[in-house]
Amino acid sequence: MCKKSNNQSNTCPHCNQALDNIITHQSVVFCGYCQNSLLINPFLKSLERLSFWQFIGYFIKSQYKLYLACGIICGFFVAIITIFDNLDKINVSQTFGISLIIIALIIIGVGIYYTEKKLQNYPADKLKNKLIIKGIDTYTLIQNDFKISFALEKLAEQFDKFTACCPHCGSQRLHQRLDTFVCKNCHCCFDLNKKLTHLKTINLAIQYIFIFTLIRYLDNIVYAMPLFLIVLFFVNLIAQYYWFKTPKWHIHAP
């Protein structure tokens, strides 16, 4: 099904119309006016050339909101638990404790509400503060080709917040044949670099090992949450840096 949403903060690179009407179909984003495809935040070669210190600045700029929100939540819960652990010492009333619980529930409810609202407006939100360049596909070419959706969903598991497209011509008309992807525009065949999957697996393994270590050796896991958040930041920083520096494709001849 097609999805339409509004966003007036960008203009279409094809027709220069405001992107207040976009179409999402088969995981591809189109301008609602000219119906040409848009590459939203594609992974450019310039990102592979970032130095480690340049990447740190890029990573912090793109991820700080997530870690800041997690840090605030962790701090809030640690504060609540600390207060309840010391009720007999700080001499607060039961009403005060109940009030803290109500406040926590309100914060969680507000967070769920805004998360749901953000998901409803996802096609528009994904355009905000993102690089938008011209795609070479049209809505009519992709409209009835359901194989494209499967290929792009598979690539999205590896590329996360970046738009995956043909490394040769930039088309998103991709089909998957076993482990090989085929571009229906230029007929180029390419395989995803196996190292990307290995990096993702290693990153998850390190995170799980650290979680189990905290649970096993620390008496109060709640007080270890800030420590886990700091370690998680650095683990993701290193893993994403190597992901950025790793070539993404092995290209075959057309």
C-alpha positions as CSV (number, residue, x, y, z in Angstrom):
1,M,0.0,0.0,0.0
2,C,1.1,3.6,-0.6
3,K,1.6,6.0,2.2
4,K,1.4,9.8,1.9
5,S,2.6,12.3,4.4
6,N,3.5,16.0,4.7
7,N,6.8,17.7,5.1
8,Q,7.5,21.3,4.2
9,S,11.1,21.5,5.4
10,N,12.7,20.2,2.1
11,T,12.3,20.6,-1.6
12,C,12.4,17.9,-4.3
13,P,15.7,17.8,-6.1
14,H,13.9,16.8,-9.3
15,C,11.2,19.5,-9.6
16,N,12.1,21.9,-6.8
17,Q,8.6,21.5,-5.3
18,A,8.2,21.5,-1.5
19,L,8.1,18.0,-0.2
20,D,4.7,18.5,1.4
21,N,3.4,15.4,-0.5
22,I,5.5,12.3,-0.6
23,I,4.7,8.7,-1.5
24,T,6.3,5.7,0.0
25,H,5.8,2.5,-2.0
26,Q,7.8,-0.8,-2.0
27,S,10.1,0.9,0.6
28,V,11.0,3.6,-1.9
29,V,10.2,7.3,-1.3
30,F,8.9,9.4,-4.2
31,C,8.0,13.0,-4.7
32,G,4.2,13.3,-4.8
33,Y,4.4,15.9,-7.6
34,C,6.8,14.5,-10.2
35,Q,6.7,10.9,-8.9
36,N,10.5,10.5,-9.2
37,S,12.4,8.6,-6.5
38,L,14.3,10.2,-3.7
39,L,17.4,8.8,-2.0
40,I,17.1,9.7,1.6
41,N,20.4,9.8,3.4
42,P,22.3,7.4,1.1
43,F,25.6,6.1,2.2
44,L,28.2,8.1,0.3
45,K,31.8,7.3,-0.4
46,S,32.8,10.4,1.6
47,L,31.6,8.8,4.8
48,E,34.0,5.9,4.3
49,R,36.9,8.4,4.2
50,L,36.1,10.0,7.6
51,S,39.0,9.9,10.0
52,F,38.4,8.4,13.4
53,W,38.1,11.8,15.1
54,Q,35.8,13.1,12.3
55,F,33.6,10.0,12.8
56,I,33.4,10.7,16.6
57,G,31.9,14.1,15.8
58,Y,29.5,12.6,13.3
59,F,28.5,9.8,15.7
60,I,27.9,12.2,18.6
61,K,25.9,14.6,16.4
62,S,23.6,11.8,15.1
63,Q,23.3,9.7,18.3
64,Y,23.4,12.1,21.2
65,K,19.6,12.5,21.5
66,L,19.2,8.7,21.9
67,Y,21.9,8.4,24.6
68,L,20.8,11.5,26.4
69,A,17.2,10.3,26.6
70,C,18.4,6.9,27.9
71,G,20.7,8.6,30.4
72,I,17.8,10.7,31.7
73,I,15.6,7.7,32.1
74,C,18.3,5.7,33.8
75,G,19.0,8.6,36.2
76,F,15.3,8.9,37.0
77,F,14.9,5.3,37.9
78,V,18.1,5.2,39.9
79,A,16.9,8.3,41.8
80,I,13.5,6.6,42.5
81,I,15.0,3.4,43.7
82,T,17.5,5.3,45.9
83,I,14.7,7.2,47.5
84,F,12.7,4.0,48.2
85,D,15.8,2.2,49.6
86,N,16.3,5.0,52.0
87,L,12.7,5.9,53.0
88,D,13.4,5.1,56.7
89,K,16.5,7.4,56.6
90,I,15.1,10.4,54.8
91,N,11.8,10.3,56.5
92,V,9.5,11.0,53.6
93,S,5.8,10.1,53.6
94,Q,4.1,7.3,51.7
95,T,2.2,9.9,49.7
96,F,5.5,11.2,48.4
97,G,6.5,7.7,47.2
98,I,3.1,7.3,45.5
99,S,3.5,10.7,43.8
100,L,6.9,9.6,42.4
101,I,5.3,6.4,41.0
102,I,2.5,8.5,39.4
103,I,5.0,10.9,37.9
104,A,7.0,8.0,36.5
105,L,3.9,6.5,34.9
106,I,3.0,9.9,33.4
107,I,6.5,10.2,31.9
108,I,6.2,6.6,30.5
109,G,2.8,7.4,29.1
110,V,3.9,10.6,27.4
111,G,6.9,8.8,25.9
112,I,4.7,6.1,24.5
113,Y,2.3,8.7,23.0
114,Y,5.1,10.6,21.3
115,T,6.7,7.4,20.0
116,E,3.4,6.3,18.5
117,K,2.9,9.7,17.0
118,K,6.4,9.7,15.5
119,L,5.7,6.2,14.0
120,Q,2.5,7.5,12.4
121,N,4.5,10.3,10.7
122,Y,7.5,8.2,10.0
123,P,7.7,8.8,6.2
124,A,7.8,12.6,6.9
125,D,10.0,12.4,9.9
126,K,12.7,10.4,8.0
127,L,13.1,13.4,5.7
128,K,14.0,15.9,8.5
129,N,17.6,17.0,8.6
130,K,18.6,14.3,6.0
131,L,20.5,14.5,2.8
132,I,18.1,14.1,-0.1
133,I,19.4,13.4,-3.6
134,K,17.9,12.5,-6.9
135,G,17.0,8.9,-7.5
136,I,16.7,7.5,-11.0
137,D,13.5,5.4,-10.6
138,T,9.9,6.4,-11.2
139,Y,6.8,5.4,-9.4
140,T,5.3,3.6,-12.4
141,L,8.4,1.4,-12.7
142,I,8.3,0.3,-9.1
143,Q,4.5,0.2,-8.6
144,N,3.9,-3.4,-9.6
145,D,7.3,-4.9,-8.8
146,F,6.9,-6.6,-5.4
147,K,10.3,-8.2,-5.4
148,I,11.9,-4.8,-4.8
149,S,10.4,-4.6,-1.4
150,F,11.9,-7.9,-0.2
151,A,15.4,-6.9,-1.4
152,L,15.3,-3.4,0.2
153,E,14.0,-4.8,3.5
154,K,16.9,-7.3,3.5
155,L,19.4,-4.5,2.9
156,A,17.7,-2.3,5.5
157,E,18.8,-4.8,8.2
158,Q,22.4,-3.9,7.4
159,F,22.2,-0.2,6.3
160,D,19.9,0.8,9.2
161,K,19.3,4.6,8.8
162,F,20.9,4.8,5.3
163,T,19.1,4.2,2.0
164,A,20.4,1.2,0.1
165,C,20.7,1.4,-3.6
166,C,22.7,0.0,-6.5
167,P,26.3,1.0,-6.0
168,H,26.8,1.3,-9.8
169,C,23.8,3.5,-10.9
170,G,22.0,4.5,-7.7
171,S,18.7,2.7,-8.7
172,Q,16.6,1.1,-6.0
173,R,15.0,-1.4,-8.4
174,L,16.8,-4.3,-6.8
175,H,16.0,-8.0,-6.8
176,Q,17.6,-10.6,-4.6
177,R,18.7,-14.0,-5.8
178,L,20.1,-16.0,-2.9
179,D,23.0,-13.9,-1.6
180,T,23.3,-11.8,-4.8
181,F,21.4,-8.6,-5.6
182,V,20.6,-7.6,-9.2
183,C,19.9,-4.1,-10.3
184,K,17.0,-4.1,-12.8
185,N,18.1,-0.8,-14.2
186,C,21.8,-1.4,-15.2
187,H,21.7,-5.2,-14.7
188,C,24.7,-5.0,-12.4
189,C,25.1,-7.9,-9.9
190,F,26.7,-7.5,-6.5
191,D,27.0,-9.2,-3.2
192,L,26.8,-7.6,0.3
193,N,30.2,-7.8,2.0
194,K,30.1,-10.6,4.6
195,K,32.2,-8.5,7.0
196,L,29.1,-6.3,7.6
197,T,27.2,-9.2,9.0
198,H,30.1,-10.3,11.1
199,L,30.5,-6.8,12.6
200,K,26.9,-6.7,13.5
201,T,27.0,-10.2,15.1
202,I,30.2,-9.3,17.1
203,N,28.6,-6.0,18.3
204,L,25.5,-7.8,19.6
205,A,27.6,-10.6,21.2
206,I,29.7,-8.0,23.1
207,Q,26.6,-6.3,24.3
208,Y,25.0,-9.5,25.5
209,I,28.2,-10.7,27.2
210,F,28.4,-7.4,29.1
211,I,24.8,-7.5,30.1
212,F,25.2,-11.1,31.5
213,T,28.4,-10.0,33.3
214,L,26.6,-7.2,35.0
215,I,23.7,-9.5,36.1
216,R,26.1,-12.1,37.3
217,Y,28.6,-10.1,39.3
218,L,26.8,-6.9,40.4
219,D,24.2,-7.1,43.2
220,N,22.0,-4.3,42.0
221,I,21.6,-4.2,38.3
222,V,19.8,-0.8,38.4
223,Y,22.9,1.0,39.7
224,A,24.9,-0.6,36.8
225,M,22.6,0.8,34.2
226,P,24.6,4.1,33.8
227,L,27.8,2.1,33.5
228,F,26.2,-0.1,30.9
229,L,25.0,2.9,28.9
230,I,28.6,4.3,28.8
231,V,30.0,1.0,27.7
232,L,27.3,0.6,25.1
233,F,28.1,4.0,23.7
234,F,31.8,3.1,23.1
235,V,31.0,-0.4,21.8
236,N,28.6,1.1,19.2
237,L,31.0,3.8,18.4
238,I,33.8,1.4,17.6
239,A,31.5,-1.1,15.8
240,Q,29.9,1.7,13.6
241,Y,33.3,3.2,12.8
242,Y,34.5,-0.2,11.4
243,W,31.1,-0.5,9.6
244,F,31.7,2.9,7.9
245,K,35.2,2.0,6.9
246,T,34.3,-1.5,5.5
247,P,33.5,-1.6,1.7
248,K,29.9,-2.5,1.4
249,W,29.8,-4.4,-1.9
250,H,31.5,-6.9,-4.1
251,I,30.4,-6.0,-7.7
252,H,30.2,-8.4,-10.5
253,A,30.3,-7.6,-14.2
254,P,26.9,-6.7,-15.8
